[in-house]
Amino acid sequence: MFGHLFGFALNVLKWTFFTLLVLVAGQLVYWRGKTVSDQVKITLSHVENWNQPAAELTSQFRDGAEKISAEERARLKKIFSRQERTSAD
Protein backbone atom coordinates (compact mmCIF):
# COMPACT_ATOMS: atom_id res chain seq x y z
CA MET A 1 0.00 0.00 0.00
CA PHE A 2 2.73 2.47 0.94
CA GLY A 3 4.76 1.52 -2.13
CA HIS A 4 2.16 3.02 -4.48
CA LEU A 5 1.84 6.14 -2.36
CA PHE A 6 5.61 6.56 -2.23
CA GLY A 7 5.85 6.07 -6.03
CA PHE A 8 3.12 8.68 -6.59
CA ALA A 9 4.85 11.18 -4.28
CA LEU A 10 8.13 10.56 -6.08
CA ASN A 11 6.50 11.23 -9.45
CA VAL A 12 4.96 14.46 -8.16
CA LEU A 13 8.40 15.58 -6.92
CA LYS A 14 10.01 14.71 -10.29
CA TRP A 15 7.40 16.69 -12.24
CA THR A 16 7.69 19.62 -9.83
CA PHE A 17 11.48 19.63 -10.23
CA PHE A 18 11.17 19.46 -14.03
CA THR A 19 8.67 22.32 -14.07
CA LEU A 20 10.92 24.50 -11.91
CA LEU A 21 13.89 23.63 -14.10
CA VAL A 22 12.02 24.74 -17.25
CA LEU A 23 10.88 27.98 -15.61
CA VAL A 24 14.37 28.86 -14.39
CA ALA A 25 15.95 27.96 -17.74
CA GLY A 26 13.43 30.22 -19.48
CA GLN A 27 14.65 33.13 -17.40
CA LEU A 28 18.38 32.38 -17.75
CA VAL A 29 18.78 31.28 -21.38
CA TYR A 30 19.07 34.08 -23.93
CA TRP A 31 17.96 33.75 -27.53
CA ARG A 32 18.26 36.61 -30.06
CA GLY A 33 19.14 39.02 -27.28
CA LYS A 34 16.12 38.24 -25.08
CA THR A 35 15.31 35.55 -22.56
CA VAL A 36 13.29 32.60 -23.80
CA SER A 37 10.51 33.69 -21.47
CA ASP A 38 10.38 37.13 -23.11
CA GLN A 39 10.41 35.56 -26.58
CA VAL A 40 7.39 33.41 -25.64
CA LYS A 41 5.53 36.43 -24.22
CA ILE A 42 6.15 38.47 -27.37
CA THR A 43 5.08 35.62 -29.66
CA LEU A 44 1.90 34.95 -27.71
CA SER A 45 0.97 38.63 -27.61
CA HIS A 46 1.22 38.79 -31.41
CA VAL A 47 -1.02 35.74 -31.72
CA GLU A 48 -3.62 37.25 -29.37
CA ASN A 49 -3.69 40.54 -31.29
CA TRP A 50 -4.19 38.87 -34.67
CA ASN A 51 -7.92 38.72 -35.25
CA GLN A 52 -8.23 39.61 -38.91
CA PRO A 53 -11.20 37.75 -40.42
CA ALA A 54 -10.64 35.42 -43.36
CA ALA A 55 -12.96 37.44 -45.60
CA GLU A 56 -10.77 40.51 -45.17
CA LEU A 57 -7.65 38.52 -46.04
CA THR A 58 -9.35 37.10 -49.12
CA SER A 59 -10.29 40.56 -50.34
CA GLN A 60 -6.72 41.78 -49.78
CA PHE A 61 -5.36 38.90 -51.88
CA ARG A 62 -7.94 39.57 -54.58
CA ASP A 63 -7.05 43.28 -54.63
CA GLY A 64 -3.38 42.39 -54.95
CA ALA A 65 -4.11 40.00 -57.82
CA GLU A 66 -5.99 42.70 -59.71
CA LYS A 67 -2.89 44.90 -59.66
CA ILE A 68 -0.91 42.37 -61.70
CA SER A 69 -0.43 43.51 -65.28
CA ALA A 70 -1.71 41.53 -68.28
CA GLU A 71 1.86 40.69 -69.33
CA GLU A 72 2.67 39.36 -65.90
CA ARG A 73 -0.54 37.28 -65.86
CA ALA A 74 0.36 35.73 -69.21
CA ARG A 75 3.87 34.94 -67.97
CA LEU A 76 2.51 33.34 -64.78
CA LYS A 77 -0.05 31.29 -66.75
CA LYS A 78 2.75 30.01 -68.96
CA ILE A 79 4.86 29.04 -65.95
CA PHE A 80 1.99 27.29 -64.15
CA SER A 81 0.78 25.44 -67.24
CA ARG A 82 4.33 24.17 -67.77
CA GLN A 83 4.43 22.94 -64.16
CA GLU A 84 1.10 21.18 -64.53
CA ARG A 85 2.33 19.37 -67.63
CA THR A 86 5.52 18.20 -65.95
CA SER A 87 3.72 17.07 -62.79
CA ALA A 88 1.16 15.12 -64.86
CA ASP A 89 3.91 13.15 -66.63
N, C-alpha and C positions, 0 to 999 in steps of 0.2 A: 504494500500500500504506500509506504513512504518513498519507495523507489520511483514511482510515477510522479509523485509530488516533487521530489528532488529534481527529476529530469525536467519537469515543467518549469520549475524555478530557474534551473540552469539555462534553459532556452530563453526565458524572459531576460535574464541577465546578458546573454550573448546578443540578443536583438537590441537591447538598450545600449550596450557598448558599441555595437555597429552603428546605430543611429547617431550617437554622440560623436563617433569618429567621422562620419560623413558631414555632420554639421560643423565640426571644428575644421576639417579639411576645406570645406567651402569658404571659410573665412580666411584661411591661411594661404591657399593656393591662388596664384595670380595667373590670369589668362587675358592676353591683349591689354595689359595695363590695369585691369580691374580684377577684383576677387571673383571667384566662380559664383559666389552668392549674389554679387551685384549684377553679374552677367545674366543670371536667371531672372532676377527682378526686372531688369530692363526688357528682356525678351518677353516675359509674361505681361508686362504693361503694354507692350506693342500689340500683343494678341488681344488683350481686353479692349483696346481702343479701336480695333479694326471691326467695324460693323457696317461695311458698305454692302448693300443688297446686291444680289446677283444680277438683277435687271439693270441696275446702274452700270455694272461692269460690262454687261453685254452691249449696252448702248455706247459705252466708251470705245469698245473694240470695233463696233460697227462704224462709228464716226471716224476712227483711225483708218479703217479699210477704205472709206470713201475718199480719203485724201490721197490715195495711191493713184498715180497717173496711169493712163491707158497703156503706155509703153511698158511700164513696170508690171502691170497686170498681165500683159501678153508674155513678158519674160518669165514671170512666176508660173503661169499656166504651162509654158513650155517645159520648165524645170520639173514641175509636179507630174506632168503627163509622162515625162521620161522616167521618173522614179516609179510610177505605177507600172509601166511596161517592164522595167527591170525586176520589180518585186513579183510580178505575175509569172515571170519565166521560171 
